[in-house]
Amino acid sequence: MSRPPRVLCAGLFHETHTFVDGSTPRAAFEFRLGNELLACEGDASPWGGALETARRLRWQAEPVLDARTLPGAIVEDAVFEEFWGEFRDRTAHWKESEIDGIFLVLHGAMVTTSYPDAEGELLRRIREIPALAHAPLAAVLDLHANATAEMARHASALVAYRENPHTDARETAQRAAIFLDRQMAGGLPMRTAWRGTRIVWPPGGTATAASPMADLEAMARECERSVPGVLDVSVCAGFSFADMPDAGVSFCLVHTSECGAPEAVLDRLSAAAWGLREAGNVRGMPVEQALESIRDESHGPLVLAEESDNIGGGAPGDCTGLLRALIAHRVADAAVCLADAAAVHELWGVPAGGSATLPLGGRGSRYDAGPLTLEVTMRGRTDGRFPLEDKQSHLASLCGDFYDMGPSVLVEHGGILILLTSRPTPPLDLGQWRAVGVEPSRLKVIGVKAAIAHRRAYDPIARANILVETPGPCSGDLRKLGYQRIRRPVFPLDAIDD
């Protein structure tokens, strides 16, 4: 090749919770068009790693666009069609001979009103553009992707994160870029073989430090080492709150023609997952039972993970179940966070030390008991922007080096600190608390709206971490949700004979 390889770069990132009320509109998305995408180079996100690697490999990276937002409700079709229209128009002038590769950063669990497999639909449309029909295409996926046969059919390489919490998103993008570069340089063509399973695990069962994911990831690495032609094996834990046919555990095997039997490798992996199915069906304990642990006076805070209102899983972050329990048990020296822009607006003018009575939270989910009216005392306020203390965190994989909670206030009720934010903020970085003057390690109890991803930040300061069950849309008991589209039978929704 007489010129540097020209690679089209684009991203579409949303983890869709189809059981959350409402929809995710265009206004919720951040669109970066053209060269705006290049500002990510070097940061902690997948794009930061991909663009840095592109420069090192001397690609001529052609940034098309990127659209992303936090997890939430079903995405409106208009968002997907706007993204597609921009992609199509911004790539229309290229000829097949001018494009050497395509690099995409996707989530893998996006659902729109009309497309339960939005990423599969996107890849299908890309391949219908004559100039892009045959170019090598590598796509980065989240570990919680609901990967599909349609995605694999149109991608040369589907490469997913290997860690949960997602500390390796940047590294995964770099690995995918190297695979793409190898093929563009004349290496053997890559293909992705896919295999779904009859398993759907709640997020609490998908931590990679424990079984079953630790076992499956170890098996995947062994396959990469021992099977000729296998470049990468992704264990996609799936996103259980996306009601679509292929939701759940699946495997993506990137291979060349040197791998004579990719199906045999997938047989082994899927059989292993089935044998481990019970280990992944993890549910939180009743919050009342968990509060018994507060009597333990060991050093460090007790972290109560309210998985049913998991912001990183698409929940609204304003459910009141845990806060109600802390108040009922008169737990002091505790802290929780609620996403409630209306309350922030109402409290913004209250001076430090002043009081107000108002309803908090409880508006974002039909599963919650509703707003909780409290008298609170103002302790502080902030514009909400804070630098991430951990540049390799799950949160960094979403936003880079900074996060913006929006205008936020810190109030107190009965010895419980309540951080009210304008934007839902995944509790994945302790800088969230320190930005409002709270040292989390000195608290007795901290409530976090998460399932697994918070543990990288909180485990080093916690005396214990307990997954608790409260009313909310991200319940670990998947049988409480009204699935309509998922394939059946599937564990644990159905009884299945081996």
C-alpha positions as CSV (number, residue, x, y, z in Angstrom):
1,M,0.0,0.0,0.0
2,S,1.6,3.3,-1.1
3,R,-0.3,5.4,1.4
4,P,-1.2,5.0,5.1
5,P,-4.3,2.9,5.6
6,R,-7.5,5.0,5.6
7,V,-9.9,3.9,8.4
8,L,-13.4,5.2,9.0
9,C,-14.1,5.7,12.7
10,A,-17.5,5.9,14.2
11,G,-19.3,5.0,17.5
12,L,-22.8,4.4,18.8
13,F,-23.1,3.6,22.5
14,H,-26.2,3.0,24.5
15,E,-27.2,0.2,26.9
16,T,-30.9,0.0,26.6
17,H,-33.2,-1.0,29.6
18,T,-36.5,-1.9,27.9
19,F,-38.3,-2.2,31.3
20,V,-37.6,1.5,32.2
21,D,-40.5,3.8,31.7
22,G,-40.4,6.4,28.8
23,S,-37.9,6.6,26.0
24,T,-34.4,8.0,25.4
25,P,-34.6,11.0,23.0
26,R,-32.1,12.8,20.9
27,A,-31.5,15.4,23.6
28,A,-30.0,12.8,25.9
29,F,-27.2,11.9,23.4
30,E,-23.9,13.6,22.9
31,F,-23.1,13.7,19.2
32,R,-19.5,14.3,18.1
33,L,-19.2,15.0,14.4
34,G,-16.1,14.6,12.3
35,N,-13.0,16.0,13.8
36,E,-14.7,16.5,17.2
37,L,-14.2,12.9,17.8
38,L,-10.4,13.4,17.7
39,A,-10.5,15.3,21.0
40,C,-10.8,11.9,22.7
41,E,-7.3,10.8,21.7
42,G,-5.3,9.8,24.8
43,D,-8.2,9.9,27.3
44,A,-9.4,6.9,29.3
45,S,-12.2,5.9,26.9
46,P,-12.1,3.3,24.2
47,W,-11.7,6.1,21.7
48,G,-8.8,7.4,23.7
49,G,-7.0,4.0,23.2
50,A,-8.1,3.5,19.6
51,L,-7.0,6.9,18.3
52,E,-3.7,6.7,20.2
53,T,-3.1,3.3,18.6
54,A,-4.2,4.6,15.2
55,R,-1.5,7.3,15.4
56,R,1.2,4.8,16.4
57,L,0.2,2.5,13.5
58,R,0.2,5.5,11.1
59,W,-3.4,5.2,10.1
60,Q,-5.1,7.9,8.3
61,A,-8.1,7.9,10.7
62,E,-11.2,9.5,9.2
63,P,-13.5,10.4,12.1
64,V,-17.2,10.1,11.0
65,L,-19.2,10.6,14.2
66,D,-19.9,9.2,17.6
67,A,-23.1,9.3,19.6
68,R,-23.5,8.1,23.2
69,T,-25.3,8.6,26.4
70,L,-25.8,6.8,29.8
71,P,-27.9,3.6,29.9
72,G,-31.7,4.3,29.9
73,A,-35.0,3.6,28.3
74,I,-35.7,2.4,24.7
75,V,-34.0,4.7,22.2
76,E,-36.3,6.6,19.9
77,D,-36.0,5.6,16.3
78,A,-35.3,9.2,15.3
79,V,-32.0,9.0,17.1
80,F,-30.9,6.0,15.2
81,E,-32.0,7.4,11.9
82,E,-30.2,10.7,12.5
83,F,-27.0,8.8,13.4
84,W,-27.4,6.7,10.2
85,G,-28.1,9.7,8.0
86,E,-25.0,11.4,9.3
87,F,-22.9,8.3,8.8
88,R,-24.2,7.7,5.3
89,D,-23.8,11.3,4.2
90,R,-20.3,11.7,5.7
91,T,-19.1,8.5,3.9
92,A,-20.9,8.9,0.6
93,H,-17.9,10.5,-1.2
94,W,-15.5,7.6,-0.6
95,K,-14.8,5.0,-3.2
96,E,-14.1,1.3,-2.4
97,S,-10.4,1.7,-3.3
98,E,-10.0,4.6,-0.9
99,I,-11.3,2.8,2.3
100,D,-9.0,0.2,3.9
101,G,-10.9,-0.4,7.1
102,I,-13.7,0.5,9.4
103,F,-13.4,0.8,13.2
104,L,-16.5,1.1,15.4
105,V,-17.0,1.6,19.1
106,L,-20.4,0.1,20.0
107,H,-22.1,-1.0,23.2
108,G,-23.9,-4.1,21.8
109,A,-27.1,-3.8,23.8
110,M,-28.9,-0.9,22.1
111,V,-32.7,-1.3,21.4
112,T,-34.8,1.2,19.5
113,T,-38.5,1.3,19.0
114,S,-38.2,-0.6,15.8
115,Y,-34.9,-2.4,16.1
116,P,-34.3,-4.8,19.0
117,D,-30.8,-5.4,17.6
118,A,-29.8,-1.8,16.7
119,E,-26.1,-2.7,16.3
120,G,-26.9,-5.6,14.0
121,E,-29.1,-3.2,11.9
122,L,-26.4,-0.6,11.8
123,L,-23.8,-3.2,10.6
124,R,-26.2,-4.5,8.0
125,R,-26.7,-1.0,6.6
126,I,-23.0,-0.3,6.5
127,R,-22.4,-3.4,4.4
128,E,-25.1,-2.2,2.0
129,I,-22.9,0.8,1.0
130,P,-21.0,-0.4,-2.0
131,A,-17.7,1.3,-1.0
132,L,-17.9,-0.3,2.5
133,A,-19.3,-3.8,1.6
134,H,-15.9,-5.6,1.8
135,A,-13.7,-3.4,4.0
136,P,-12.3,-5.2,7.1
137,L,-14.5,-4.0,10.0
138,A,-13.5,-4.3,13.7
139,A,-16.0,-3.3,16.4
140,V,-15.5,-2.9,20.1
141,L,-18.3,-4.2,22.4
142,D,-19.1,-3.8,26.0
143,L,-18.8,-7.0,28.1
144,H,-22.6,-6.7,28.6
145,A,-23.3,-6.7,24.9
146,N,-26.2,-8.8,23.7
147,A,-24.2,-10.0,20.7
148,T,-26.1,-11.5,17.8
149,A,-25.6,-13.5,14.7
150,E,-26.4,-10.4,12.6
151,M,-23.6,-8.5,14.2
152,A,-21.1,-11.3,13.6
153,R,-22.3,-11.8,10.0
154,H,-21.2,-8.3,9.1
155,A,-18.1,-7.8,11.3
156,S,-14.6,-9.1,10.7
157,A,-13.9,-8.8,14.4
158,L,-16.2,-8.3,17.4
159,V,-14.0,-7.7,20.4
160,A,-15.6,-7.2,23.9
161,Y,-14.2,-6.0,27.2
162,R,-12.8,-8.8,29.4
163,E,-13.2,-7.1,32.8
164,N,-16.3,-6.2,34.9
165,P,-15.9,-3.6,36.3
166,H,-14.8,-2.4,32.9
167,T,-11.2,-1.4,33.6
168,D,-10.0,-2.6,30.2
169,A,-12.2,-0.7,27.7
170,R,-9.3,1.4,26.5
171,E,-7.1,-1.7,26.2
172,T,-9.8,-3.6,24.4
173,A,-10.1,-0.9,21.7
174,Q,-6.3,-1.0,21.2
175,R,-6.4,-4.8,20.8
176,A,-9.2,-4.5,18.2
177,A,-7.2,-1.8,16.3
178,I,-4.2,-4.1,16.2
179,F,-6.3,-6.9,14.7
180,L,-7.7,-4.6,12.1
181,D,-4.2,-3.3,11.2
182,R,-3.0,-6.9,10.8
183,Q,-5.6,-7.6,8.2
184,M,-5.1,-4.3,6.4
185,A,-1.4,-5.1,6.2
186,G,-2.1,-8.3,4.3
187,G,-2.7,-10.8,7.1
188,L,-5.3,-13.6,6.8
189,P,-8.9,-12.3,6.7
190,M,-10.7,-12.4,10.0
191,R,-14.2,-13.7,10.7
192,T,-16.3,-13.7,13.8
193,A,-18.1,-16.9,14.8
194,W,-21.0,-16.3,17.2
195,R,-22.9,-18.6,19.6
196,G,-25.8,-17.7,21.8
197,T,-26.9,-19.7,24.9
198,R,-30.1,-20.4,26.8
199,I,-28.8,-18.3,29.8
200,V,-29.6,-14.8,31.0
201,W,-27.8,-13.6,34.1
202,P,-28.6,-10.5,36.2
203,P,-25.7,-8.0,36.4
204,G,-24.9,-9.1,39.9
205,G,-23.7,-12.5,38.5
206,T,-21.4,-11.0,35.8
207,A,-18.4,-9.9,37.9
208,T,-15.2,-11.2,36.3
209,A,-13.4,-11.7,39.6
210,A,-15.8,-14.6,40.5
211,S,-17.4,-17.6,39.0
212,P,-19.0,-18.0,36.5
213,M,-17.3,-15.2,34.5
214,A,-13.9,-15.8,35.9
215,D,-14.1,-19.5,34.8
216,L,-15.3,-18.6,31.3
217,E,-12.7,-15.8,30.8
218,A,-10.0,-18.3,31.8
219,M,-11.3,-20.8,29.3
220,A,-11.4,-18.1,26.6
221,R,-7.8,-17.2,27.2
222,E,-6.8,-20.9,27.0
223,C,-8.5,-21.2,23.7
224,E,-6.6,-18.2,22.3
225,R,-3.4,-19.8,23.4
226,S,-4.0,-23.3,22.2
227,V,-6.2,-23.3,19.1
228,P,-4.5,-22.2,15.9
229,G,-6.1,-19.3,14.1
230,V,-8.1,-18.1,17.1
231,L,-7.3,-14.4,17.6
232,D,-9.8,-13.4,20.3
233,V,-12.6,-15.0,22.3
234,S,-15.1,-12.6,23.9
235,V,-17.4,-13.8,26.7
236,C,-20.4,-11.5,26.4
237,A,-22.2,-11.7,29.7
238,G,-25.3,-10.0,28.1
239,F,-27.6,-7.3,29.4
240,S,-30.6,-9.0,31.0
241,F,-32.7,-5.8,31.1
242,A,-32.9,-5.5,27.3
243,D,-35.9,-7.6,26.2
244,M,-34.8,-8.8,22.8
245,P,-34.4,-12.2,21.3
246,D,-30.7,-12.8,21.9
247,A,-30.4,-11.2,25.3
248,G,-28.0,-13.1,27.6
249,V,-24.8,-14.9,27.5
250,S,-23.0,-15.4,24.2
251,F,-19.6,-15.9,22.7
252,C,-17.8,-14.1,19.8
253,L,-14.8,-16.0,18.4
254,V,-12.5,-14.0,16.1
255,H,-10.5,-16.3,13.9
256,T,-8.7,-16.8,10.6
257,S,-8.9,-19.7,8.1
258,E,-6.2,-21.4,10.2
259,C,-8.9,-22.3,12.7
260,G,-10.4,-25.3,11.2
261,A,-13.3,-25.8,13.7
262,P,-14.5,-22.6,15.4
263,E,-17.8,-24.3,16.1
264,A,-16.1,-26.9,18.2
265,V,-14.5,-24.2,20.4
266,L,-17.9,-22.5,20.8
267,D,-19.4,-25.9,21.7
268,R,-17.0,-26.1,24.6
269,L,-17.6,-22.6,25.8
270,S,-21.4,-22.8,25.7
271,A,-21.4,-26.2,27.5
272,A,-19.2,-24.7,30.2
273,A,-21.6,-21.7,30.6
274,W,-24.5,-24.1,30.9
275,G,-22.8,-26.0,33.6
276,L,-22.2,-22.8,35.5
277,R,-25.6,-21.3,35.0
278,E,-26.7,-21.4,38.7
279,A,-23.6,-19.6,39.8
280,G,-24.5,-16.5,37.7
281,N,-28.1,-16.2,39.0
282,V,-27.0,-13.8,41.8
283,R,-29.6,-11.8,43.7
284,G,-29.4,-9.3,46.5
285,M,-30.5,-9.9,50.0
286,P,-33.6,-8.1,51.4
287,V,-32.5,-4.7,52.6
288,E,-33.9,-5.3,56.1
289,Q,-31.7,-8.3,56.5
290,A,-28.7,-6.3,55.3
291,L,-29.2,-3.6,57.8
292,E,-28.5,-6.1,60.6
293,S,-24.8,-5.8,59.5
294,I,-24.7,-2.2,60.6
295,R,-24.3,-3.4,64.2
296,D,-20.7,-4.4,63.2
297,E,-18.4,-1.6,64.3
298,S,-15.5,-2.7,62.1
299,H,-13.3,-0.1,60.4
300,G,-14.6,1.4,57.2
301,P,-18.1,2.0,55.8
302,L,-20.6,-0.7,55.0
303,V,-21.5,-0.4,51.3
304,L,-25.1,-1.3,50.4
305,A,-25.4,-1.8,46.7
306,E,-29.0,-1.1,45.6
307,E,-28.9,-3.1,42.4
308,S,-32.6,-2.5,41.6
309,D,-31.8,1.1,41.0
310,N,-28.5,0.5,39.2
311,I,-27.8,3.7,37.2
312,G,-25.2,1.8,35.1
313,G,-28.0,-0.6,34.2
314,G,-30.4,2.1,33.0
315,A,-32.4,2.7,36.2
316,P,-33.3,6.3,36.9
317,G,-31.2,6.6,40.1
318,D,-34.0,8.2,42.1
319,C,-35.7,5.2,43.7
320,T,-36.3,5.6,47.4
321,G,-36.2,2.1,48.8
322,L,-32.8,2.2,50.4
323,L,-33.2,5.7,51.8
324,R,-36.6,4.8,53.3
325,A,-35.0,1.7,55.0
326,L,-32.1,3.8,56.4
327,I,-34.6,6.3,57.8
328,A,-36.9,3.6,59.3
329,H,-33.9,2.0,61.1
330,R,-32.6,5.4,62.2
331,V,-29.2,4.8,60.7
332,A,-26.9,7.9,61.1
333,D,-23.6,8.8,59.6
334,A,-24.8,7.4,56.3
335,A,-24.9,8.8,52.7
336,V,-26.9,8.1,49.6
337,C,-27.3,9.8,46.3
338,L,-30.5,10.5,44.3
339,A,-30.8,11.9,40.8
340,D,-33.5,14.6,41.2
341,A,-33.0,17.8,39.1
342,A,-36.3,19.2,40.3
343,A,-35.2,19.0,43.9
344,V,-31.9,20.6,43.1
345,H,-33.6,23.5,41.4
346,E,-35.9,24.0,44.4
347,L,-33.1,23.8,46.9
348,W,-30.4,25.8,45.0
349,G,-31.2,29.1,46.8
350,V,-31.4,27.7,50.3
351,P,-28.4,29.0,52.3
352,A,-26.0,26.7,54.1
353,G,-27.5,25.6,57.3
354,G,-31.0,26.5,56.1
355,S,-33.9,24.0,55.9
356,A,-36.6,23.1,53.5
357,T,-39.3,20.4,53.2
358,L,-39.9,18.9,49.8
359,P,-40.5,15.6,48.0
360,L,-37.4,13.7,46.9
361,G,-36.9,11.1,44.2
362,G,-39.5,8.4,43.4
363,R,-40.5,9.8,40.0
364,G,-38.5,7.7,37.6
365,S,-39.9,4.1,38.0
366,R,-43.3,2.6,38.4
367,Y,-41.6,0.0,40.6
368,D,-40.8,2.6,43.3
369,A,-43.1,3.7,46.1
370,G,-43.0,7.3,44.9
371,P,-41.5,10.6,46.1
372,L,-40.4,10.7,49.8
373,T,-41.2,14.0,51.5
374,L,-38.5,15.1,54.0
375,E,-37.3,18.1,55.8
376,V,-33.6,18.5,54.9
377,T,-30.8,20.9,55.9
378,M,-28.5,22.4,53.3
379,R,-24.9,21.4,53.6
380,G,-23.4,22.4,50.3
381,R,-23.7,22.9,46.5
382,T,-21.6,22.4,43.4
383,D,-21.7,22.8,39.7
384,G,-21.3,19.0,39.5
385,R,-18.2,18.6,37.3
386,F,-15.4,16.6,38.9
387,P,-12.2,14.9,37.6
388,L,-12.1,11.1,37.8
389,E,-9.7,9.8,40.4
390,D,-9.4,6.5,38.6
391,K,-8.7,6.9,35.0
392,Q,-9.1,3.1,34.4
393,S,-12.6,2.9,35.9
394,H,-15.8,1.7,34.5
395,L,-16.9,5.3,34.4
396,A,-13.8,6.4,32.5
397,S,-14.8,3.9,29.8
398,L,-18.0,5.9,29.4
399,C,-16.9,9.5,29.7
400,G,-13.1,9.9,29.6
401,D,-11.4,11.9,32.4
402,F,-14.2,14.0,33.8
403,Y,-17.9,13.5,34.7
404,D,-20.6,16.2,35.0
405,M,-23.4,15.5,37.6
406,G,-25.0,18.8,36.7
407,P,-25.8,21.3,39.4
408,S,-25.9,19.3,42.7
409,V,-26.7,19.9,46.3
410,L,-25.7,18.1,49.5
411,V,-28.4,18.0,52.2
412,E,-28.9,16.1,55.5
413,H,-31.8,14.4,57.2
414,G,-31.5,12.6,60.5
415,G,-27.8,12.1,60.2
416,I,-28.1,10.8,56.6
417,L,-26.3,12.9,53.9
418,I,-28.2,13.0,50.6
419,L,-26.4,14.1,47.5
420,L,-29.0,15.3,44.9
421,T,-27.7,15.5,41.4
422,S,-29.2,16.9,38.2
423,R,-27.9,14.0,36.1
424,P,-27.9,10.3,37.1
425,T,-24.3,9.6,38.1
426,P,-23.0,6.0,38.2
427,P,-21.3,5.6,41.6
428,L,-18.0,4.5,40.2
429,D,-15.6,7.1,41.4
430,L,-15.0,8.4,44.9
431,G,-14.4,11.8,43.5
432,Q,-18.2,12.2,43.3
433,W,-18.3,12.5,47.1
434,R,-15.1,14.4,47.6
435,A,-16.3,17.0,45.1
436,V,-18.9,18.0,47.7
437,G,-16.6,17.9,50.7
438,V,-17.5,14.4,51.9
439,E,-14.8,11.9,52.8
440,P,-16.5,8.6,52.0
441,S,-14.0,6.4,54.0
442,R,-15.2,8.1,57.3
443,L,-18.9,7.2,56.8
444,K,-20.6,4.3,58.6
445,V,-22.9,3.3,55.7
446,I,-22.9,4.3,52.0
447,G,-25.7,3.4,49.6
448,V,-24.8,3.1,46.0
449,K,-27.1,2.5,43.0
450,A,-25.1,-0.2,41.3
451,A,-24.5,-3.9,41.2
452,I,-20.9,-4.7,40.4
453,A,-19.1,-1.8,38.7
454,H,-18.8,0.3,41.9
455,R,-16.6,-2.3,43.6
456,R,-13.3,-1.1,42.1
457,A,-13.8,2.3,43.8
458,Y,-15.5,1.3,47.0
459,D,-13.9,-2.0,48.0
460,P,-10.6,-0.5,49.1
461,I,-12.4,1.7,51.7
462,A,-15.3,-0.7,52.7
463,R,-15.5,-3.1,55.5
464,A,-18.1,-5.0,53.6
465,N,-20.1,-4.8,50.4
466,I,-23.7,-6.2,50.3
467,L,-26.0,-6.5,47.3
468,V,-29.4,-5.5,48.5
469,E,-32.9,-5.9,47.0
470,T,-35.3,-3.0,47.0
471,P,-38.2,-2.1,44.7
472,G,-36.8,-0.9,41.3
473,P,-36.5,-1.8,37.6
474,C,-33.1,-3.6,37.9
475,S,-34.1,-6.3,40.3
476,G,-31.8,-9.3,40.4
477,D,-34.9,-11.5,40.3
478,L,-35.5,-11.5,36.5
479,R,-38.8,-13.4,37.0
480,K,-40.3,-10.1,38.2
481,L,-39.9,-8.6,34.7
482,G,-42.4,-9.0,31.9
483,Y,-40.3,-10.4,29.0
484,Q,-42.0,-10.5,25.7
485,R,-39.3,-10.8,23.0
486,I,-36.6,-12.9,24.6
487,R,-36.2,-16.4,23.2
488,R,-37.8,-19.1,25.3
489,P,-37.1,-21.3,27.1
490,V,-34.2,-19.5,28.8
491,F,-32.7,-19.9,32.3
492,P,-33.6,-18.8,34.9
493,L,-37.0,-17.7,33.5
494,D,-37.9,-21.3,32.6
495,A,-37.3,-24.8,33.9
496,I,-35.0,-26.4,31.3
497,D,-33.9,-30.1,31.3
498,D,-30.2,-30.7,30.6
